[in-house]
Structures are given as C-alpha cells and as structure tokens.
Amino acid sequence: MDILLLALLAGAIAWLWRRVDTLELTVARLQAERDARGRGAAAAPLADAAEDRPDMAEPAQPAQPARSAIPRVVRDPMSAPAPASPLAKTETDDATAPVDQVADNPLRTALRWRPSFDFEDLFGRLLPIWAGGVTLAVAGFFLVRWSIDAGLLTPPVRVVLAGLFGLALIAGAEVANRWRERVADPRVAQALAGAGLATLYAAFYLAGSQYGLIGSTLAFVGLALVTAAAIALSYRFGLPCAVLGLVGGFAAPALVGGEEANLPLLTLYLGLVTAGLTLTGKRQDRVWLGMASLAGGLGWGALLLMGAVPQGGDLVVLGAYLVLLGAILPTLTGGGGRLHWLVRVGAAAIAALQLAALVHQGGYGVLEWGLYLLLGAALAWFGWRSPAMREGNAVAAAVGVALLSMWPDPAVTGFAAVAVVLAIIFAAVPLAQIWRGHGRTIDFAQANGVALGLAAASYWQFGHFLRGESEPLLALASFALALIPAMAVWLGWSPAPHTRRIVGAGASATALAGVAGLMVLPAWAAPLVAPMLVGGVLALRRPENGWLAIARGAAVIGLLLALFLPQTFPEMIKEAERAIGMNAEARWTGVVRWLAVSAAFAALAWREMPGRWRLVSEALAALAGYVALAQVLPADALAWSVAVAAAVLAWRLPRPGALAALLGIAGLWAIPALIHWLDGGVEALVGIPLQSGDLPALKAVALHIVPLVAALSAAMATALQSDGPPRRAAMIALGVAGTVALHTAYRHAFAAAVGGDFVATGMMQRTVWEAVLLGAAWLAARESWQRSALSLALAGLAHFGWFTLILHNPLWAEQAVGAWPVIDALLPAYAIGLLTILFVQRHLPQYPAFLRWAADAAAMAVIALYALSELRHLFAGSLPVAGTMGQSEDLLRSLLGIVLAVGFLWWGSRSQQRSWRIGSLVLMVLAVAKVFLVDTAGLGGLARIASFMALGFSLIGIGWFYSRQLRGSGQTDERA
C-alpha cells in the first residue's frame, strides 16, 4: 500500500511538473509574439535606413501596445493551456480583434449548445471529482473509526485528530480556492470542503453517540455548529457544503436524540434550520435547497406526528411549526418559475396533510380544528397578497373538505359550524379576487370545488341515498352551496360568458341545483328531471350563449343518472343480458325504455351544430337503439345485424357518430374470439409457448370476427374514403382483426409443415414470422405506404425484442441454435432484428434526436447480445443454456466487452455519432466499476482506508484530466 501511495504521489508530482513546463512555454511564446508585434510596429519607418546602415542601427525597443489592443483572454478554470489548441490560435494571432470577439471564441461557442444533462461530460468530468470528495470523506470516517478500534490514542486525542483532519481538509479547500488560477477547477475546493465537513460530522457522531466520549448535549451542539458552518461555507464553496448542511442539520436531532425530546426546543431548532436553509437557497439561487429544506422540516413534522399524541402546549407548538412550514416559509423561496410553484404547493399540501393527521389524532376537537383553520387563514392571507400562493390555498381547501368527510359521527351543529367556516375561509378569497377582476382559473376552480366538496361531505355524513326518502334539509344545503359558483358566475361575467371558467362555475351551480331537486323528488320520479332539462335546453337554445354548453352537459348527465338509479338497476341488468345474448326472455318494456332514450339523444343530435357533441349524441342514440333491438332478436343474429346496419348507415346516411358506435358494437362482438386467441397469447407473453390448440375455432371467427371485418370494409369503402383519424382507426382495427386470423393460419401451417417441438423449432418459427413482417414492411415502403410499413416493422421489432431477446433468448432459455457457431440460427435471427432497427430508423419521418439515440442504443444492445450468444455457443454447443460458465469464458466476456467498447468508440469517432461514443463510455464505466468495486471488496482496516483515499485522489485526477481533454477538443459532432 505504501508503494502504491508513493507511486501515486510521484505520478502527481510529475504531472504537475509537466503542467508547469507547458505553462512556462506558453507564456514565453505569447510574450515573444507580443514583443515581435511591438518591434515590427516601431521599426517599420526605419526599415530602409536600417538596411543601408546596419552598423548604425540601434536595437529597437519593444513598443508598448495600447491597452485596448491587448486581447482579453477568457480563461475557463476547467480548461488547460494547450499550445496547439484552437483557443490559443484565436487569442494570439488576432491581436487587433475586438475584446468581445476574442472572448467569444469558437470553442466556447461549441460548448454552449451542450444540453443541460450531458452523459459524457457528467461521467467523464464532473462525477469523478465529486466521487473523489465522497471517498475522502469515507476515508476520514474509516480513519476515525480505525483509530478508535485499534486503541492507539486516548479518546480525547482521537476526537481532536478527527477534527483536525476535517479542519485540514477545509483549510485545503481554502488554499485551493485561493490558488484557483493554478488549480483551474473549483470542484477540487468543493470536494475538499465537503469531505472536511463530512469528517467533522462523523467525528462528533462517533464521539457522542456510538462511543460515548462526549455527552449528547455537547454532541448536538457540535453538530449544530457544523451545520451552521456548512451553511456559511456554502456561500464560499457552493454545492457540497450546502448539501452537507442540509443533511447534517436535519440528521443531527436523530443522531444524538434521547428517549424524550423537548418538543418546543426541537421545533424551534428545526424551524431555524429550515428557515436558514430556505433563505440560503434563495440567496444562492438554489431552488432545490429551499425545496429540500422544506421537505426535511416537513419530514420531521411527520416523525413528530408518529410519536405520542401531543397535548396542550405541545399541540399548539407543533401546529404553529406546521403552519410556519406550510404557509410562511414557502413565501421566502421567491421567484415565479415552475420549481417555486412546486415548492409552495407541495409545502402547503404536506403541511395540510400533517395538520389533518393532527386533527384526526386529537379527536376532531375545537383546538385541532382551530389549528387547521389557522393554516387555511394564513394561506388565504398570503393568497390575497401573492397570487403565487393561491394554489397552496386550494390544496389546503381540498384537504380540509376531505378531512370533514372523514369526521366520525359528527354532531350536526359542530359539523355545520366547521363547514361554514371552511366555506368562508376557502371560498371568500376566490370570490373577492373574482370581484376585483383579478380572478384566475384556480379561483373559479376553488370556489366550485369547495361548494361541490362540502355538498358531497354533507351528504356522505348525513344522507341516505339508498332509502329513496325525501331529504329537504340536505336539499336546502345543496341549494345554498350552489350560490357560491353562481356568485362566481355573476361576479366574473364578461362580454364572453362562454369561457371555460364561467361555464365550469355555471355547470357546478346547475349540478348542485339538480342534486337538490333529486333530493326532494321520490325515487320513481327521478327520471323526470332529465327530460325536463333536455327540453329546457332545446327550447332555450342560443348558440352564442355559453349556457347552452352548461345545460347540455347537465341534461346528458342527469338523464344517465336517472336511468341508472339503484331502484331501476335490476331491470337494467336483465336488459343488458339481452344486449350481450345471455338472456332468452324478450323484454318489450325494455324496448320502450331504450327507444325513449334513443329518441332523446336523436333529438339532441338533430338540434346540435356539427361538432363533437353531435357525434356523442349520434353515438348514444345508436347504442340505445341497439339495446332496444336486442331485446327481441336472437343472439346469433346480433353481430351480423349490427354489421348490416353499419353498412346501410355508411351507404345512405352521413352520421359518423352513429357509424362509429355500430362499429364499436361489432368490435365488442368480436371480443370473445379475440379473448380465445389472447388466452394463449398472454401465456406466450410470459414465456409459455403458444400451441395450435390455443387458437380460436373457425366458427367463432366466422360469427364474431368476420362481421367486424365486413362492417369495417363497408365503412372504408363508402363513408371513410377520405384520409383522416376515423379511416386510420378503422384501418388499425381491420389490421388487428386480420392479423389475428392470419397469425392463426400461419401457426397452423408451420406446425403442420415443420412440427410442434418448441425447443427445436421455436427459434426458426420466430425468425420466419419476423422476416415475413419485415418483408411486408419493405413492400409497403416501396408502395409509399409509410404508416403501414412502419407499423409492420415496429410489430416485427417488438416481436423480436420481447420473444427472441427477452423471453426465449438462448442465453437463458432452452432454444436450439444449431451445431456450428456463426452458421446457426443466431445469425439470421439477430440479422433480422438489426435490419428491422435500421429500417425503422431510416423510415421515421422527422423523428427527434432521442429516437435516433434509442435506435443506436438498441443496435448496440443487439450486437452485444449476438456476440455474447456466439461466445456461449462456442463453449456450450447447440443449447447455449446448458452447462456452466468457466473462468476462461468469464475472462473472454470481459475481453469481449472491452473489444466492443473499442469498436463502438471507433465507429462513433469515424461516423461522428456521439451516441456510439456514449455506449463505449458506458462499457468503460462498467469495467472500471467492476475493477474498483468487486476486486477491492475484501479489503479492510488501513488497506481499505488507503484504497478509498487512493481511489478518491485518482478519481479527482482522472476527472480533471478528462475534463481538459473534452475542453481541448475543437471538434463537434454533427449528429450529436
């Protein structure tokens, strides 16, 4: 180990020496070029005289160039000076270029376009140094533990040495920060500072909790001081210190906690830590720090709630703490972006849930409800002052309504009082904002949600729907709550009243009024509500009025609810059985009921303007008409009757909604045969081979699938001739039905010609089917049927990926591949898969870059699996899964991985495809992880400490060196 450390130290010194030499040469070259330019400018007027009288010519003094003529060199601390780099050429050759032009050199321009997440930059440059800092912290932790276990030093000296080691690392971070021009990488200082803070945390924890060298109070104070230092150092060293302050600050109470915690003191400490980290995140523009600190504080709130139920003063303190975290601290995060919105809404939601748990634990008492209403009032106040807090107020309103519905056996007066206060707190502010003209969508939604939620909670607690009794008090409450969205409509009325916000509020008011009407009517008269609503809509129809949409939706929903009441449910069950051919009894009453429903929707379809609502009305009319017809027709004739009706409708009447409904019914009749086919298909998807006996019978196909094919063909030949979504959907359905039939025929033919032994013929059977799909895709592409070609190719690729690569891969499943390596079933199978990937990649029109990356990754995976399969075939024979893997094969696998990585890297560099270089880097990272994680797993004691320290410094050096290689390259990939 000493030799290894000395070798690493010598290598580091030699590398630093070489850097200094390179730096000196670069400085000398730049100074010589500057002197040459100055000498040429000063000696130009005397050039002719100096040639005539060389003996009288005096050496020209180098002229001092003007200050503005010296180019400003932008030095990136992550890059190293290289004499032959494009950056050096730009800075030295063009001395008269403007400052901004010189500073904005091509290398920096090339680096700007890199995405926010760069795998190559992250794993090649950033993570090694950060990992090195972590390993240094681990080394410090093991050093402290080893010194204690070995008994070399007295306990006080051990703690002092551990602290000195942490302070030394922090001092080293300060030195690296002061010498940042030489270090040229700020992450070195960050890693050292983070490692030092982690070592100090470990020292106080081991000394106070695990070994008892100091008391728990002193250990807690020490951890708190380290947390404060971490927050302070985060302003100087950045990310690692902030992270350690976050983790250590919230972990300190758990590390040194006792059996009984002082709840007021603990909540005060947690509140200060959360507030400090939140303000630090705001000052440093680290949104995640404020988010994480709030998450930590709320996490501690959850832990405190999981303990004993607080009483009295502890209850008030804990409630105030949750109000602080849920309503006050989120306002300190600042900003208006998406992350800030998530912080505010998330903090309010979690605090509301925790206070709801507190209310539940306390038995829904007055004090508990008062604390929750205090949170609601605080959120309402901040929502009034800041629009960004309104979403949090809405979340608290939703939690409050849900908590109200969970109240076990509430008294009517207490429930009514809490409901009224909730309505005032959570509905008054949105209504006031709407009245002021500042109403947003969230305000309308909150007013509607509070009204609907309180009505639902009231009926949940005190209603008796199944009894069918009249409930006038609940009806009065629902009607009163309907006034809230009605006021929102009135206060927010505008010249364009058909906006979604107004329509939503009007729909809520109409729904509550309709529910109130259902509560006072007897059960048998409930269906009368729907015809009245439909008649009112059709009589007062005004296309320019937004209330048309409200009345339409209320009428349709009311009609459906009236028909499906529990009191009429037994009759509907029998009518539904007739519709699916399960009941032989004819039901003429059902014909009348469903014809009435069909007539109502037909009237809506007749009065509607062309659009989606007309389509819905037509579809519902067709469905109701089919149910009415099914009450008297035999079951075997239903599928073909639907097909005939669809053909007639497509030929004579342009009603696309009704046609779509009839086609859907025909598809439902085809489901039994499809389920029979899927019965074996699902088993095949989980690895059970599909045999010919698992396929549907021809009679079932003729009665159930052929009518669907006939109806789809008639629709595509007449009503669906123009290209569009309906025709494409019909083509997809027709393709699925035809594929089931064709696949069934293929499997029967293959079993008859080759045999049914799955182990011997499975690989060939799958390859032939995938080749057929690829050939069909190629033929479709030749005919310019791009969608069909892509569909067939993607189907073949999915079949290859799931069945050949995953389920029945010869590497782990019993599949015969042949006697000779390379000349076997593996080559055509993987070749078809690779060709399918290339076909899909070539024929995807205007596909985004990530799809090309995915295709390249799939191609690399197929190549790697084929190579591993051939290697296994070489050692195991025709059944690659047979036998065990020896040491030679294992070593050849590692060598094969390295060779593939080199090959991917070569191809990526040659074709300028960054995805292939990333694949090579992934293999390299896996190899390094195996060496350093698996091979060093058996070390312990000082050897483990030294190995971690060596690994840390090595990772820092590797990351720093690789970073300069990335920065020094002036080439950019055209296809990255």
Stockholm file with secondary structure:
# STOCKHOLM 1.0

chainA/1-976         MDILLLALLAGAIAWLWRRVDTLELTVARLQAERDARGRGAAAAPLADAAEDRPDMAEPAQPAQPARSAIPRVVRDPMSAPAPASPLAKTETDDATAPVDQVADNPLRTALRWRPSFDFEDLFGRLLPIWAGGVTLAVAGFFLVRWSIDAGLLTPPVRVVLAGLFGLALIAGAEVANRWRERVADPRVAQALAGAGLATLYAAFYLAGSQYGLIGSTLAFVGLALVTAAAIALSYRFGLPCAVLGLVGGFAAPALVGGEEANLPLLTLYLGLVTAGLTLTGKRQDRVWLGMASLAGGLGWGALLLMGAVPQGGDLVVLGAYLVLLGAILPTLTGGGGRLHWLVRVGAAAIAALQLAALVHQGGYGVLEWGLYLLLGAALAWFGWRSPAMREGNAVAAAVGVALLSMWPDPAVTGFAAVAVVLAIIFAAVPLAQIWRGHGRTIDFAQANGVALGLAAASYWQFGHFLRGESEPLLALASFALALIPAMAVWLGWSPAPHTRRIVGAGASATALAGVAGLMVLPAWAAPLVAPMLVGGVLALRRPENGWLAIARGAAVIGLLLALFLPQTFPEMIKEAERAIGMNAEARWTGVVRWLAVSAAFAALAWREMPGRWRLVSEALAALAGYVALAQVLPADALAWSVAVAAAVLAWRLPRPGALAALLGIAGLWAIPALIHWLDGGVEALVGIPLQSGDLPALKAVALHIVPLVAALSAAMATALQSDGPPRRAAMIALGVAGTVALHTAYRHAFAAAVGGDFVATGMMQRTVWEAVLLGAAWLAARESWQRSALSLALAGLAHFGWFTLILHNPLWAEQAVGAWPVIDALLPAYAIGLLTILFVQRHLPQYPAFLRWAADAAAMAVIALYALSELRHLFAGSLPVAGTMGQSEDLLRSLLGIVLAVGFLWWGSRSQQRSWRIGSLVLMVLAVAKVFLVDTAGLGGLARIASFMALGFSLIGIGWFYSRQLRGSGQTDERA
#=GR chainA/1-976 SS CHHHHHHHHHHHHHHHHHHHHHHHHHHHHHHHHHHHHHHHHHHSTTHHHHHHCTTTCCCCCCCCCCGGGSCCCCCCTTCCCCTTSHHHHHHHHCTTSCHHHHHSCHHHHHHHTSCSSCHHHIIIIIHHHHHHHHHHHHHHHHHHHHHHHHTCSCHHHHHHHHHHHHHHHHHHHHHHHHTHHHHCCHHHHHHHHHHHHHHHHHHHHIIIIISCSSCHHHHHHHHHHHHHHHHHHHHHHCHHHHHHHHHHHHHHHHHHCCSSCCHHHHHHHHHHHHHHHHHHHHHTTCHHHHHHHHHHHHHHHHHHHHSSCCCHHHHHHHHHHHHIIIIIGGGGGCCCSHHHHHHHHHHHHHHHHHHHHHHHHTTSCHHHHHHHHHHHHHHHHHHHHCGGGHHHHHHHHHHHHHHHHTCSSCCHHHHHHHHHHHHHHHHHHHHHHHHHTCCCHHHHHHHHHHHHHHHHHHHHHHCCTTTTCCCHHHHHHHHHHTHHHHHHHHHTCCSCTTSHHHHHHHHHHHHHHHHHHHHHSCGGGGGGHHHHHHHHHHHSCCTTCTHHHHHHHHHHHHHHHHHTCGGGHHHHHHHHHHHTTCCCSCCHHHHHHHHHHHHHHHHHHHHSCSSHHHHHHHHHHHHHHHHHHHTTSCGGGHHHHHHHHHHHHHHHCCCHHHHHHHHHHHHHHTHHHHHHHHHHHHHHHTTCCCCGGGSCCHHHIIIIIHHHHHHHHHHHHTTTCSCSHHHHHHHHHHHHHHHHHHHHHHHHHHHHHTCSCHHHHHHHHHHHHHHHHHHHHHHHHHTTCHHHHHHHHHHHHHHIIIIIIIISCTTTSCCCCCSSSSSSSHHHHHHHHHHHHHHHHHHCTTCCHHHHHHHHHHHHHHHHHHHHHHHHHHHHCSCTTSSCCCHHHHHHHHHHHHHHHHHHHHHHHHHTCHHHHHHHHHHHHHHHHIIIIITTTTCCHHHHHHHHHHHHHHHHHHHHHHHHHHHHCCCCCTTC
#=GC SS_cons         CHHHHHHHHHHHHHHHHHHHHHHHHHHHHHHHHHHHHHHHHHHSTTHHHHHHCTTTCCCCCCCCCCGGGSCCCCCCTTCCCCTTSHHHHHHHHCTTSCHHHHHSCHHHHHHHTSCSSCHHHIIIIIHHHHHHHHHHHHHHHHHHHHHHHHTCSCHHHHHHHHHHHHHHHHHHHHHHHHTHHHHCCHHHHHHHHHHHHHHHHHHHHIIIIISCSSCHHHHHHHHHHHHHHHHHHHHHHCHHHHHHHHHHHHHHHHHHCCSSCCHHHHHHHHHHHHHHHHHHHHHTTCHHHHHHHHHHHHHHHHHHHHSSCCCHHHHHHHHHHHHIIIIIGGGGGCCCSHHHHHHHHHHHHHHHHHHHHHHHHTTSCHHHHHHHHHHHHHHHHHHHHCGGGHHHHHHHHHHHHHHHHTCSSCCHHHHHHHHHHHHHHHHHHHHHHHHHTCCCHHHHHHHHHHHHHHHHHHHHHHCCTTTTCCCHHHHHHHHHHTHHHHHHHHHTCCSCTTSHHHHHHHHHHHHHHHHHHHHHSCGGGGGGHHHHHHHHHHHSCCTTCTHHHHHHHHHHHHHHHHHTCGGGHHHHHHHHHHHTTCCCSCCHHHHHHHHHHHHHHHHHHHHSCSSHHHHHHHHHHHHHHHHHHHTTSCGGGHHHHHHHHHHHHHHHCCCHHHHHHHHHHHHHHTHHHHHHHHHHHHHHHTTCCCCGGGSCCHHHIIIIIHHHHHHHHHHHHTTTCSCSHHHHHHHHHHHHHHHHHHHHHHHHHHHHHTCSCHHHHHHHHHHHHHHHHHHHHHHHHHTTCHHHHHHHHHHHHHHIIIIIIIISCTTTSCCCCCSSSSSSSHHHHHHHHHHHHHHHHHHCTTCCHHHHHHHHHHHHHHHHHHHHHHHHHHHHCSCTTSSCCCHHHHHHHHHHHHHHHHHHHHHHHHHTCHHHHHHHHHHHHHHHHIIIIITTTTCCHHHHHHHHHHHHHHHHHHHHHHHHHHHHCCCCCTTC
//
